[in-house]
Amino acid sequence: MTHKEVMDLVEQINIPSAYHHFAEGEVVNPPFLVYLYPSSNNFSADGKVYCKIHRLDFELYTDKNIKLERQVEAVLDKHGLFYEKTEVWIEKEKLYEVLYEMEVTNG
């Protein structure tokens, strides 16, 4: 999956989003989504990277919006992506972070 394809996925969710973080001083009210590639899990063959596999995280920040979570999951399901989901409460921000972790191959 190319970065452009990932960006297209993010656009289908249809809420404010940014790669890694929003620009300093940019005020974005929740809900919003941040996505990033925090690591890789490459497959090797003959001592070389045979297949590039990137971990892709979608961080959904919301005041607990089940409908929006289902919307994100519907987009991921539509594109056949396997994901794990976790959730934490961020006391300082008074928001939930719902984290979707998946792996994508470099297209």
Secondary structure by P-SEA (a helix, b strand, c coil): ccaaaaaaaaaaaccccccccccccccccccbbbbbbcccbbbbccccccbbbbbbbbbbbccccaaaaaaaaaaaaaacccbbbbbbbbccccbbbbbbbbccccc
